[in-house]
Amino acid sequence: MPGEEIDRPNPQPLPSHIDDHVLQLAVKLDKTKLDESTYTGLQEFRRAANYIAAAMIFLKDNVLLARDLQFEDIKPRLLGHWGTCPGLTLVYSHLNLLATQRTQDIIFVVGPGHGAPGILSSLWLEGSLGKFYPEYSRNKEGLHRLITKFSTPGGFPSHINAETPGAIHEGGELGYALSVAFGAVMDKPDLIVACVVGDGESESGPTATAWHAAKYIDPMESGAVLPIVHVNGFKISERTIYGCMDDKEMVALFTGYGYQCRFVEDLEDIDADMCRSMEWALDEIHKIQKAARSGKPIMKPRWPVLIMRTPKGWGGPKKVHGQFIEGSFRAHQVPLMAAKSDPSELKQLQEWLESYKPGELFTKDGGVVKAILDIIPANESKRLGQQVDTYGSHEVLKIPDWKKYGVKEGGQASCMQTIGELLDQVLLDNPKSMRIFSPDELVSNKLDAVFNHTGRNFQWDEFSNARGGRVIEILSEHTCQGMLQGYTLTGRTGLFPSYESFLGIIHTMMVQYSKFNKMARETTWRKDISSINYLETSTWTRQEHNGFSHQNPSFIGAVLNLKPSAARVYLPPDANTFLSTLAHCLRSTNYINLMVGSKQPQPVFLSPEEADNHCRAGASVWKFASTDGGLNPDVVIVGIGAELTFEVIEAAAMLRKLTPSLRVRVINITDLLILKHEGGHPHALSHEDFDALFTADCPIHFNYHGYGDEIKGLLFGRPSLSRVSVAAYSEEGSTTTPLDMMLRNGVSRYHVAEAAIRGAAKRNEKVRLSMHETLSGIRHDLAKVQEYILKNGQDPSDTYDTPSFDSTGPQHRDVGYAD
């Protein structure tokens, strides 16, 4: 059975066992009658929008039914989703009316992004498509192009994306609309974001948590979200959870979430019901905001939510070949799949389209009748498709001189503690355009300096309510990501710090956002936006309290797989390079920036000036750790990542003592994508520059923080790769000591030293002559350290002392094991 069999269309939920008194919590409103002109305008807008939406799925010609349909008028590939469109056009028409009557700024976020026909048809009717795409102007030619080119090469795709005016949400993967909407209203006190959440999307984990995002909206400083839950009862092939919940269950659920629940379900007079409900919702929002802005905030305000119950595919075919269509899962995509070959389906399509009476809706030149125009805001900037916040309101951050926060070379400092001071100042200097979205980890990640002058913004907590905190901490990575996207796409800048291992939770969200941003860059009308900035710390190398579950650097690979125009991955080796990197990322636009670093104290290898030069180059020879400043090396050893670089430096110091004849060049890479083959990324080194840095023929050993295949993939296409070896995280871990983690994964100083000796022995006869003896000694020292760690439960006390490079080499205490 391909789908659920039902015995009637639009089946209602079975009654629950909840007491009927719960229904008193639902908002009851007096029924009002719309004036005739408003009623006519709404009706005709919806008829026109639904006609166009249906025609977009089917027609490649004869778009206004100038004659009876023929098979030749039908597209060869029928693509699109009809089921959600009637609900979307209903909401769209009323939001435009609300914007007209209240002169209200409204952004429309659409969770069921597969309902693009309903949104695109509405955008065409209000003239917004024509503003950004003259070929889609509100005339006969524009309408013909919209209908015939939809879901075909060169036309609009089947889902809402960045090419859709007014959109700030990629409409493919479900679950994120609500959190995006809440991020968008932050720091925009006059903005309303109406967000339709489908009942299918409501089954996703990210949506379930995003209902709590209202608890992070301070009505003193921010706008409001009007959620509209569209319960049409069905997913692709079965009923939805919400579709099987009665009003008592829905009221109980949303009251518990903290909302006032209003049902919009009068199918006999849906326009009057919706109009009255939206007016009530806007009044409730303004009441909450007025209280907060007059100095008397309502603690735990109950924001409005509308529950809209309408049949799936409302207005489409009732039955096809004896099976229910309207009010069933079969309305989800294309109700008449055989319309190009089956005469009966072609006839049904004709009857369906004629039911909208297009001759009454469009003028001879392809324009729309006056009644429709009257409910569209006369001020174009108030139209849903032309809100400037959705495409052109970028606020450039004020970034202080990061060198003021630099630390002295030669000491030790936590990268996170150091940049915390810079972030504190950035938040002070940008009080309405910068926020931090974090999954409850700022203090653990040693970024608590950001709280020097601000706080958290959890409005339901009496200790942070109405204090203007710039930090959003909520344990849902999905909600943090969604709010960050909404905040960024409406012109501001955010930062997402996280434990390294859990950024992978939002992998696909990040990819969806990147797709949106890619298409946005290809439009002519969307302006620059701030980059999305990820701060990845509490890495696998220094988990301290945690174990194997917290050891996962895979998010690096996720970013590397993005388009080269978007992907930026940085692994700064010390506090000063991290300051430089963070300042750069916060100033940048249109990228996905990933910064990976340590929260534990690490040696500060570079002065602020040296760090600045190093970050500009993306990589450099560290002459202080190299033989003769790196001249004429036998081998090149490369550190990528703070702790991995430290092990490389330790290995270089060991080599000076153990095998003085070995000539080594030490390199650190902070910008990972310089390794990409020439032309493969904007930051990629040319072959000439690559050879200048790494030599043309010396063995190269990479000690890398992420997975080894990432380095191999980046280097693919470079010449002479047989000389390259890579050590990296290899899925070995536990709750253990930092050095033991390095030993388990084969990236310790001992492993780097062995790789260097083996590489150098291919070119240096003296090294080859003593290689066996030298390596035996290194393995002996490694075994002694392993025994010490096992016995004492800690690393030797001098493990993380900064090595010296004097003539005698580093002096490490003999731990006295493995004799």
N, C-alpha and C positions, 0 to 999 in steps of 0.2 A: 504494500500500500504506500504510494509515494507521498501522500499527505493525509491529514486527519479527515475522516468522514464526518460530516455534520448533517443533521436532519432538518435544519432551518437556518436561514441567514441571520447574521448578527446576533448570535445567542447571548443571552444575558447571564451574568454570574449567578451561581446558586447561592441561596441565602446562607449567611454565616450564623454562628451561635453567639455573636456578640450582642450585648443588651442594646435594645433600640434607643436607649437614652444617649448613646454615643452620637447619634445623628444630630443631637442638639449642638454639637461642636461644628457642624457644617454651617457655612454662612448662607443665610436665607435673605433674599432680596425681593423687594416688591417688583412685580412685573411691570415694565413700562413699554409704551408703544413708540416706535420710531416714527419721526415725521416722514411723510411720503417720499420726499426727495432723497433723504438719507437712505431710507429703505431701498429705493430703486437703485441708487448708486452702488450700494453694497451688493445687491443681487446681481446687477449687471456686471460689476467688476468680477465677481466670482464666476458667473457664467462665461465671460470672455476668457478669464484666466484658465478655467478648466477646459474650455474648448481648445485653446492654444496648446495646453499641456498634453491633452489627448492626441491632438493632431501632430505634435512634435514626435511622438512615439511611432506614428504610423505613416505619415504622408510625405512623399517626395514630390508631389505636384497637386494641383487642384486644391490649394490650401483653404480656400473659402467656399468650397463646394459649388463652384459655378456650374457644374454638371454632376451627374451621378458618378460615384466612384467606380473606377475600373482597377483591375489587378495592377495595371501599369502605374497607377498613382501610389502604390504601396511600396515602402522601402524594402530593399532586399533583405535587410537584417533589422529585425524589430527589437530595439534595445531601449530599456528605460523601466522606471518603476511608477506605476499609476497609483497604487493603493493609498499612499500617504498624501498624494497631491491635493485632493479636495479639502483635507484638513488644513494643509499649509496655506492654500489660497484663502480659506476662511479667516485664518489668523492674520494673514498679510493685509487683507482688505480692512480689517478692523484696526490694525496698528496704524495704517495710513490715515484712517479716519481720526484716530486718537491724536496723531501728530498734527492733523489739520485743526481739530477743535481746541486742543490744549497747547498748540505750538511747542510740543515736547520733542526733545532730541531722543530718538530711539534707534538702537541697533537691533537687528533681528539675527539671532544665532539659531541655526536649524540643526538639530541633532540628526533627524532622518535626512542626511545629505543626499541620499539616493532619490529624494523627491525634487531633484533639480528642475524638471519640467514645470512644476508648480511655482517655483521661485523665479525662474527665467521668464515665464509668461507674465508674471506680475511685474517684474522689472521692466519688461517691454511696455506694458500698459502705462506705467508711471513715467516713462521716458528716460529712465536711468541707463538702460542698455544703449540707447542712441547717444547719450552724452559721452560715454566712454568708447563706444564702437559706432561710428557714424553709419556703417553698413547695416546696422540693426535699428535704424531710426524708426520712429512711429509712423510708418507709411506702408503701402502695399509691398514695396520691395523689401523693406526691413522685416516685415512679417513673413514673407515668403522665405527669406533666408533663414530666419529663426526656426521655422517649422521644418524646412527641408534639410537643413544642415545639422540638426541636432543628432548627437551620437554618430556622426559620420566624420571622416577625415576633414579637418578644416573647420568643423563646427564646435559648439560647446559640448563637453563630455557629459556623461550620464549622471555625474555627481557634482555637487557644489564644490568649487575649488577657488583658487585665487583669481581666476579669470572672471568670477562672478562678482559684480559690483555689490558692495555692502557686506560681503562675506569676510569673516575673520576666523573661520573654522573649516578645516579640510573635512569634507563630508563623506569620507569612506569608512574608516574604522569607527565603530560605535562606542560611545561611553564617555566622551570628553566634552560634550557641548556645554554642560552645566558649569563645570569648573572654568572653562574658557570664559563663559559669560560673567562669572563672579570676578575673575581677574580683570576683565575689561572695565568694570565700573569703579575699580579702586582709584581713588584720587580724582575722580571726575564726578563732582557732586550733583551736576545737573543731568546726568545721563541715566537713561533707563535702557537695560538690555532685556528684551523679551526673548526667552529661550524655550523653544519647543523641544520637549524630550519625548521621544516615542516610547510606547510601552514595550517594544522589543529592546531598545537601548536601555530601558530601566532595569533590565535583568543583568546588566553588566556590573561588575564590582566597582569600577571607577565612578559610575553614576550613583551607586548606593552611598558611597562616602561623600560625593560632591554635594549632596543635600545639606551636609553640615557646613558647607562653605559660607552660608549666610551668617554663621556665627563669627565670621572674621570680617564682616563688613561693618565699619563704623559709620553710621548715618550722618555724623557730623562732617566727615571729610569725603565720603564716597557716595556714588549713586546707588542704584538698586537694580536687582534682577527680578523680573516677573517670570517665574517658571510656568509653563503651560504643558501639562502632561497630556499627550494625545493618546487616549486609550481607544484604539480602533479594533482591539481584540485579537489580532493575529500577527504572527511572524510569517516566515516563508512557507511553512507547511503545518503549523499547528497554532493553537491559541497561546496567548501571552499570560504571564502570571497576573499582571494587573487586570487583564481582561476577564479573569476568573475570580477577581476580588470584588465583593459588593461594596456599596457606598460606606457601610459601617467599617469594613476593614480598611478601606482607603482613608477615611477620616481618622481612624485610630493611628494609622501609620504616619500620616503627614502631620497630625497634631503632635505626635511624639517627636518628629523631626523639628518641630518648632514653627510650623506654618498654620495660617488660617486657610481652610480648604473650601473652595467654592466650585461646585459642579456646574459645568456648561453642557447641557444634554437635552435641551428642549428642541427636538428635531422638527417640530411643527413651526417653530419660530426661532430658529437658531441665531439669527442676526440680532434680534432684540435681547436674547439671553446673553450673547457674547458682548454686545455693546454695553449693557448694564454691568456685566461682570468686570469688564476692563476698566470702566469708570470707577467702580468700587475699589478695584485693586490699586489704581493710581492714587485715589484719595487716601487709602491706607498707607501707601508708601510715603506720601507727602506728610501725613500725620506723624509718622515715625521720624521722618527727617526734621520736621519743624520742632519737635520736642528736643531732639539732640542739638539742633542749631540754636535753640533758645536757652541752652544750658541746663535743660531738665531731661536728659536722655532716659528713654524707657529701657529698663534692664530686661533682657531677654524679650525683645519685641517679637511679635508673631507676624512675620512677613506673609503676604498673600501668595497663594498658589492656585492656579486654575486647573481643574481636572476636566478635560474636554472629551466627552464620549460621543464619537460619530462613527458610522459604519466604514469599514475599510473599502476603498474604491467607491465611495458614495457618489451616486449619479451615473456610474458606469453600467455596463450590461448586468442585468439581474441574473440571467442564466445563460450558459452556453453548452449546447449538446446535453442538456438536462442536468448540468451541474451548477450549483450556486457559485456566482462570481462576486457580486456586490455583497459585502458582509461576510466574506470568507477569505481564507489565505490565498485563493486563486486570483484575487485582485491585486496581489502584491506587485507583480511585475507587469506583464503584457496580457491583458484579458483575452485577446483574440489572436492567438499566435499564428493561426492559419489564414489570416485575412488576405494574404497574397495569393492563396491557392484555393480556398474553400468559398464557394459562392454564398453560402449561408452566413459565414462569418463576415464576409465583405458587406453583405446586406445589413447585418447587425451593427457594423462599424458606421455605416451611413446613417442608420437610425439614431445611433448614440450621438454622433456629432451633430446631427440636425436637431436633436433635443435641446441643444443650447441656443438655437435660433440665431446663428451668427449674423444673419442679415440685419438683425435689430441692434447689433453691438458694434459693427464696424462701418465706417463711412465709405463712400465710393473710392476715395484715394487710399484706403487702408488704415485710416486713423480710427480713433475710438469716439463714441458718442459722449455728449456733454455730461450726462449723469455720472459716468465713470470718472471723468476729469474732475468733477466737483468734490469727490471724496479724496482726491490726491492733493497733498499740500501744494499750494501755489508757490511757496518758498521752496525752491528746489533743494536747498541744503537740508531741509527737514525730511526729504523723502528717504525711505529706508535704504535705497541703493546709492545715495549720495551723501551720507554722513561722512564728513571729512575725517572723523576719528578712525574710520575703517581703512583709510588709504593714504592719508597725508598729514599726520599731526606729530611727526617725530620731534621729540625734545632732546636736544644734545646735552649730555651730562657735563657738569663741571668736575673735572678730575684734578685734584691737587698734584703738585710735584711729588712724585712717589719717593724721590731721593731723600726727602725730609724724614722718611720713616726707615731709611736704610740702616743696616747694622754693620758693625765693624768687621772687616775681613779678619779671619783667623780665629774668631770665637765660635760659639755655637748658638743656634737660635732655631726655634720652631717656625717653619714657614707660615703655618696657620696663625700663630700668635702674632707674627710680624704683620701679615696682611690684615689682620683684624683691626689694627690701628688705622690703616689706610681706609678700610671700609667704613669705620666709624666716621671719618671725616667726609667721605663721599656721601653718606646718608645725611650728614649735617648740611652739606652744601647743596643737596638736591632733595629738599624735604617733600616734594610732591611728584617726583619723577623717578625714584629709585626705591626698590624694595628687595628684600631677601625672602625667598621661599624655601623653607628647609623642613625636612622630615624629623623634627625634634632632635637634632643632633649638633646644634651650634656649640653648646658648651663641651660636649664630648669631643668635638672636632677642634677644640681650642680656639674658636672664633668668638669667644665671649666678649672681646673688646668692643664688638659692635653694640653692646648694651651699655657702653659708657654714657651715651646721650640719648638712647631710645629704648624701647621695650618691645614686647610682643603685642600683637594686635588681636588677641582672643577676646571677643566682646562678651562672651558668656562667663568669663572669669572676673570676679569682682576685683581682682588685683591687677588686671590689665585693661579693664573696660574704660573706653573713652579717654585714653591717654595718648593717642596718636602714634602708637608703636609702628615701626617700619618693618618689623619682622613677622612673617607668617610662619608659624611652626605647627604643622599637622602631620601625623604619622603616615598619611597616604602620599606616596610618591606620585601617584596618578593625579591627585588633586593639586599638589604643588606644581606639577608640570602644566596642567591645564590652566591654572591661574597665571603662571609665568607666561604662557602663550598669549592669553587674553590681554595681559598687561603690556606685553611687548608689541603686539600687533595694533594696539591703540596708541602707540607712540612713546612708551616709557621704556625703562631698562630694569631688568631683574637679574638676580644671581641665585643659582640653585646649588647650594653645598650639600654633599651627601657622602655617606659611607660608600666607598668604592664598590663594594659587592652588590649594593642594592640599586644602583643607577640602572642596572639592566632591567629593572621592573618597568621602566618607561621607555624601553628601547623602541618599540613600535610607535609610541606616541611621538618620540623624537623624529622618527623616520617620516611619519605622516606630516609633521610640522615642516620638515625639510622639503617635502614635496610641495607643500603650499608655498613655501618661500621661493623655491625654484621657479614655479609658475608666476609668482608675483614679480620676480625680477624680469620675466619675459614680457610683462605688460608694459605699456607706455605710460600708464597713469598711476600706478602704485609707487609711492615714494620710498626712500630708504627707511629702514627700521633698525633699531639696535640689534646686535647679535644676541642669540640665546647663549647664556654663559653657565657652564657647569663647572663646579669645583669638586673634584673627586679626591677625597682623602680618607683617613683611616684605612689605609691600603693593606694588602695581604702581607706586606713585609713586616708590619708592626701592629698586629691585632691586639696584643696585650691580653685583654679580658676575654676575647672571643676565639673561635676556632675555625675549622675547615669551612663551615658555612659562610664565614665572613671573608673568604679569600677567593676573589673572583674579579679579575681585571678585564672582563670581556666587553665592557662598554667602549673601551678604546677601539676595538675592532668594529663595533657598530658605527662609530663616527667615521672611521677610515673608509667604510663602504659607501659613504655619501658622495654626492657629486663633488668633484674637486673645487668647484667654485664656492662650495659651502663649508667643507670640512676643514677644521683647524684643530690640531692636537698638540698640546704643549706639556712637557715634563720637566719643569724647572728644577735644577739640582740643589738650589739653596734659597735662603730667605730673600736675598737681594734680587736674584733672577725671578723669583715669584712675584715680588712687588712690580717689577718691570712688566712682566707678563700680564698681571691682573690689570694694571693701568691701560695697557694696550687693548685688552679684550673689552674692557668697559667703554672704551672710545670707539670701538670698531662697529661696523654695520653689516647686516645681512649674512653673518656667518653662524655656524654652530661651533662655538668655542668649547673645547674640553681642556681643563687644566688639572693635572694630576700631581699631587705632592704630599709631603709628609707633615704630620702634625707633631711628631716628636722632635726634640732638639737635634739638629744636624750641624755639621761643620759649615761655616760660612767661607766658601772658597774664593769668592770674588767680591771686590769692592763694588759700591754702587755704579761707578763709572765703567768698570770692567763688565759688570752684569748687563748694563745697558748695551754695550758693544756686542756682548755674547748673544743677547736675545735678538738684536737686529740681524745678526748673521745666521742665527738658528743653530749653529754648531761652531765649535772652534777647538783648536789644539790647546790643551792645557799644558803650557810649557813648563810650569813649576813641577809637574809630575812626570814629565817626559825626559828622556835622555838627551842632553845637549839641546834642550828646547824643542825636541821633536825632529831634529835633523837626521836624515839618512837612517830611518828606523829599519830594524829587522822585522818588526811586527807592529800592528796598530791594534790597540784595545780601546773599546768604545763603551762608555756608560750612558744608558738612557733611563732616567728615573733617579730620584734622589738617593735612595738606599743602594740601588744597583751601581750607581756611579761611585758611591763611597767604597764599595767592594773593589771596584776597578782601581781607585786611588790606593787602597791598601795593597792590592796586588802589585801595583807599580813600585810601591815602597819595598815590598818583600823582594821583588826581583833585583833591586839594586844591591841588596845584601847577598842574595843567594847566587846570583849569576851576573856579576858586574859587566861581563862582556856583552850582555844582551842589550840591544838598543831598542827602546820602546817609544812609540808615540801614543800619548793618551788624548782621547777626544771625548768631549761631552756633546751630546745632541739634546737640545731643548725643544726644537721645533721638529717633530717627528716626520713631517711630510717633506722635508728637504730630501729624504732618501728616495722618494718616488722617482721613477725613470724620467729622464729629460723630457719635458713637455707634458708629463702626466699630471702635474699639479702646478699652480702658480708659484709655489715655493720651492719646487724641485730644483736641485742643483743641476747645472749643465754638466755634461761628461767631463769637460775640462776642469770645472770647479770641483767636481767630485774627486777626480784624480789628484788635484792639488791638495785636497784635504786628507784623503785616505791613501794616497799614493796610487800609482798605476798598477803596481804588481805585488806589493807586500801582502802577506796574510793579514786578514782583519778578523777580529773576534768581537762580537756584539754581546754585551751583557744588558739584557732588556727587561723592563718591568712587566710587560704584557706577555702575550703568547708569541712563541717563536715564529709561527707561520705568518704573523703580521709583518715581521721584518722581511721575511723571505718574499712575501707578496709585494712589498714596497720596492724591494731591490730588483724584482724581476724586470728584465730588459736592460739592466746594467751589464757591461762587459766583464768578463773574468770573474764570475761569481764562484768558481771552484775554490777560490782562495778565502771564501767567507765561511765562518762558523758562527752559530748563534746559540746562546744560552738564555733561557727565559723561564718564566713561571710554567711549571709542568704539572699542575694539579696535585701537588704534594703539600699537605698541611695538617695542622692540628693546633691545639692550644699549647704553644711551646715558646721558646725564646727566639728573639729576632735573628741571631746568628744561626740557630738551628733551622729556621725557615730557609735561610740562604743555602745551608748545606743540603737540606732535603731536595731543593729544586735545582741544585747544581750551578748556582750563581754566586757562590761565596768567593772570597778573595783567593782561597786555595784553588778553586776550579778555574778562576780567571788566570791565575799564575800558571797553572798547568797548560791551559790553552795557549797562552802567550809563548811558553817555552817550546811547545810542539810546533807552533807556527814559525817561531824564530829559527828553530833547528833546521828548517828547510833552506835557510839562506846563510846561516852563521855556523861555521864548522866548530867553533869553540863551544857554542851552546849544544850542538849535536853530540859532541864528544862527552859532555858531562850530563846529558839529558836524563839518562836512566837514574843516575845517582841523585840528581837534583829532585826529580819527580818522586823518588822513593822517600826522600826527606819531607817533601810537601805532604805526601799521603800520610806519613807518620804523624806530622803535626796535626793534620786534619782529624785523624783518629783520636789523638790525645784530647783535642778540643771536644769532640763528640762525647768521649767518656766523662770529661769534666762536667759538661752540661747535664748529662744523664744523672750523674752522682749528686750535683749541687743544685740542679733546678734553675740555674742561671748561667749567663754567659760569663767568661772571664772578665774581670773588672776593667781591663784596659781595652776591651773589644772596640769601643767606639771613641777612643782617643784619636784626635786628628793626627795622622802619621806625619813624621818629619822626613825630609829628603836630604839629610846631611850625608856625609861620606860613609857613615856606618850603617845607614838604613834604619828602619824602625826597630825599636827595642821592645818586644813583647815579653811579658813574664812567662816563664815556663810553667805550664799548668800541672806538670808532673804525672801524666798518665800515658798509657800505651807504650810503656817501656818493654 
